Amino acid sequence: MNKSFVDFMRKYTNQRMAVAVSGGVDSMVLMNLCASAGLGAVVLHVDHGLRATSGADSEFVAAAAAKLGLPCTILNWTGDKPKTGIEAAARDARYKLLTDYCRDNDIDVLLVAHQADDQIETFLMNLGRGSGVYGLAAMRAEQIRDGVVIARPLLSIARAELEEYARARNIKSVNDEMNIDGKFTRVKTRKNRHVLADSLDISDSRILTAIDALGRVRDMLESDVNHLIDLVYVASGRALFSAKFLFDMPEEIRLKFIAELVRRIGQLTYAPRLEKIRRAIIMLHGDAKFTVGHCTVRRLDNKILIVPEGVSTSFRKEKNV
């Protein structure tokens, strides 16, 4: 595992980095790997304030970081918490706190401890939501979020291997009760995914092979979509193009094209769900005006316009693609 980690990290030589540490076994192993490799990463821990033990977890992480000689900063999620959708809200808040800190402190790379089991669970959750290629390709080993590189050096390593690594080196960790709470989708997925192997002979390795293949398809599609977006998207945050331009595209590219335009123009972290984009495209077969993802979309005759919600949708006399 050490060699795999060092090989992954070579590209980040001489870059300032932070490591997100929850206190769970995966992130504790990642923090120890950073210390062993002499990376000098800043440890960041987010206290979501959702559990009575969250303060103790923060103290645990700070003490473990100090023992390894790594600086540690605790970031607190303050304010009102939603009563529903807490998983997604906590994730978004966590990444915002982490990336804001990195940008404010000139840190280039944020290491997170997602591993192979997380990748499989993400794939299965997205499959259950009816996701397309992009969702089924699951997490990237590297991506840019809010101007910060998010790197996942453990993404090809199984949870069991990380747990064994921790046991062999006496690396302590904390348990988050939310990770065993069956009301959360990820926990349900984790507890039941064994059925695929036990009853259908669909092993973890086969799922990971499929994810890798879908990732390659995603990368090819993304290249094509970005080229098409460059033709219609302007700095003022609007897009104007012809219906023929849209409907001449293959369906998968058409879906991602609209989804990515809405994400950019609506200034969203994630594009709207696939079913919303499908409904939007159906509506665009004829004259229509509707909102999706904080955007207003309008078709008039052969022209399609996408602008931020609340902005005028009158068509200007500029040439569309």
N, C-alpha and C positions, 0 to 999 in steps of 0.2 A: 504493500500500500504506500509506503514512504516513497518508493521510486515513482509510482504512478502520480503521486501528488507533486513531487519535485519536477517531473517532466511537464505536467500541466502548467506549473507556475513559471516556467522559464520565460514565457512571453511577457511576463510582468516585471522582469528584472528592472530595478531602479525606479519603479513607480511606487508612489505612496498608496498604501492600502489599509483597509479596515476589515475586520471579520465580525460578522453578526453572530452573537452567541446567546442562545436562549437559556442555556443551562442543561438542555437535553443531551443525550449521549452523542448524537451526531455532531452537534456544534461544539461540544467539549472536545471531541476527538479532533475536529478541524482546528480549534484553537491550539491544541497541543502540537499538531503537525506544523502550524505556523511558527510556534516557538522553537520546535526542533530544527526547522529549516532556517532559523535566524532571520525571519522576514520582518520582524519589528512592527507587526501590524497593530493598529489601534483596535481594541476590543470594544464593540458597541452592544449594549443590551437594552432592549425595549421592555419597559414595565408597562403593560397594558392596563393595569389596575382592575383586572376582571376577577381576580381571585384573592382570597385572604392571605395566601402565601406568596403573593408576587413580590412583596418587599424582601422577604427572606431569600427568594430566588435571586434578586438583584445583588444582595450582599454576598451570596454564594459565588456568583459569577465574578464579582469584583475581587473577592479574596483569591479565587483560583487564578485569575489573570495576574494579580500581584505576585503570586507565588512563581509564576512563569516569567516574571519580569516584563509583563506587557501592560501598557497604560489602558485604563478602562473608563468608559463614559456611560452613564445610565441615562436613557432617554425615556421620558414619561409621556404616555398618551393621556392627555387631560381633556376635560370637557365632557359633555353628555355622550353616552354610548347608546347605539340603537338597540331597540328591543328585538328586532328581527335582522337576519342577515349579518349576524355578528362575526362569522368567519371571514367574510369578504371585507367587512368594514375594518376589522382588526388587521388584516393583511395589508389593505391600502394605507391605513394609518402607520403601520410598521415601516413600510417601504418609504413613505413620505418622510418620516422622522429620520430614517437611516440615510436616504439620499440627500436630504437637506443638510444634515450634519457633514456629509462627505463634501458637498459643494462648498459649504461655508468654511471648511478646513483644508481645501485644496487636496482632497484625497481622490485619486483617480479610479481605484478599484475597490469594490465591496465584495468580499467573499461570503457566500452563504452555503449552508450545509445540506442542501437537498441531495438525496442519494437515490440509488436505483429503485428502491421500493416506493419512494415519493413519486418518481417518474411513472411507474406502473399505475399507481393510484390516480395520478392526474389523468393519465390516458383513459382509465376506466370511468372516472367521473365525467370526463368530457364526452365519452362514448354515450353515457347515460343521458347527457344533455342534448344529444343529436348534433354534436360538433362536426365540422368539416375537417379538411386536411390540416388546417392550422391548429385546431384544438387537439386533434389526435396525434399530432407530432409532439405534443406535450412541451416540456421545458427545454430551453436551449442551454448548452454548457456556458454560453456567454451571450449577453445582450446588453443594450444600453438603455437605461431608464433614468429619465430626468437628468441626462447629461453625465451619468455615472455608469461605469462598466460593472454589471452584475456578473460575477464569475462563480461557477459551481464545480469546483474541482473534484467533488465526491460523487458526481452524477452517475458514474458507471460502477459504483461500489455498493454492494448489498448491505442492508441494515444489519444483518447477522454478522457480517465481517467487521463492521464498525464496532458492534457490541463486543465481539471477541477481542478486538484490538484494545478496547477500553478495559476489559477484564484483565488482560495480560499485563497491562501497564498500570493497573489500579487507578484509572481515571474515573473520578467520581462524577455523578450527574444528578439532576433533579427530575422528578416526574411531574408532568403537567396533567392535572385531572381532565382537562379538555381533550387530551389525546386518547382517553378511554370512554368519553361520554358518547353513547350511541346515538344521541340526537343529531350529531354532526355527520354530514355526508361523507367526509373523508374517513371518519372512524368506522362508519358502516361498511364502506368499501374495504378498508383494511381488514376488518373482521371476517369478511365473506369472500374475499378474492381467492381463498384456497379452493373454493368450489371449482374454479376453472381448471386447476391442476388435478384435483381429486376425481372430478366427474367427467371432465372433457379432455383431459390430457393436454391442456394448454399451459405450458410451463412459463415461468417468468422470463426465461431466456428467449422464448419465441415471441413474447409480447415486446421485449426490448428490441428484438430484431425488426419487428414491424414498426416500432416507433422510429428507429434509425432510418428505415426506408421512407417513412412518411416525412421525416425531417429533410431528407434530400429532395423530395418532391416539393415541400414547402419552400425550400431555398430557391429552387428554379422558378416557382410561381412568383415568389416575392420579387425576384429580379425583373420579371416581365411586368408585374403590377407597378413597381416603382417607376419604370420607364413610362408607362401609360399615365401615371399620376403627374409626372413632370410635364406632360403635354397640356394638362388642363388646370392644374392647381397653381394659383398665384399667391404672392406674398401677402396680399390683402386678406387672405383667408377665405377665399371663395373658389368655386370651380364651375366652369361653364363648358358644356360639350353637347354634341348632338346625340339624339336617341340612337341613330344608326351606329355611331361610334361605340356606344355601350352594347347594343344588342348584336354587334358583329363579333364580340368577344366570346371565347369559350365560356361555358357557365361557371366553372370554378374560378376563373380569372375575373369574370364579371362580379361575382359575389365578393371576392376580396377587394376588388377595385372600389366598389361602393362602400364596403366596410371600412377600408383604410381612409378614404376621403372623409367619411363621417367622423372617424376617430380624430383625424388631424384638425378638421374644421371645427368640430365640437370640443376640441382640446380634452379628449378623454384619455385615460390611461389604457383602457381596453376598448376594443371595438364592440358595438352592440352584438348580442347573441345572433347566431346564424338565422334563426327563424324570423327575427325582426328584419334582417337584411333581405331575406327571401320575400317577405311581404312587401317591402319597399320596392323591390324590382318588379313584382307583379303589378303594383300600382303605377309604375312608370311605363307600362305598356300603353297607357293613354294619358291625356291631359290630367294632371293631378297636382295637389299641393298638400303636404303633410309634414309632420315633424318626426325626427328619429335621432336619438343620441345628441340632444342639444343642438340639432341642426334643422333648418327648414329646407325641404327639397321641393322643387317645383318643376313640372314639365308643362311647356306650352308649345303646341305644334311639334317641331322636331328638336326644340332646345330643352336642355335640362340644366338647372341651376341649383347649386348647393351652397348655402350660406349659414353663418351662425344664427341660432334661433333669436328672433327679435330684429334681425337686419332685413331691410327691404329686399323683396324678391322681384323687383322690376328688372326686366332684361335690358341691358345696355347694348349699344350698337357696336359691340366689339365682336370680332369673329370668333366663333366657337369651333372646337375640333370635331 
